[in-house]
């Protein structure tokens, strides 16, 4: 089992390395539609409770380069 705790904003390179570890390109085809569920636990960003906007921005940049349709 692999587990991690991200305390700083995950850099784009770190996210990509994690996705590559999961062999994501065999799961997410270029013609795929990806839905990214927003975290509405709180109406504003709350550290260690909600996903950071920077992490989401970096992740969305990665997956929009791969998939034809990304819904956020």
Secondary structure, DSSP 4 states (H G I P E B T S, - for coil): -------SPPPHHHHHHHHHHTTGGGTS-TT-EEE-----SSSS--TTTS--HHHHHHHHHHHHHH-SEEE-
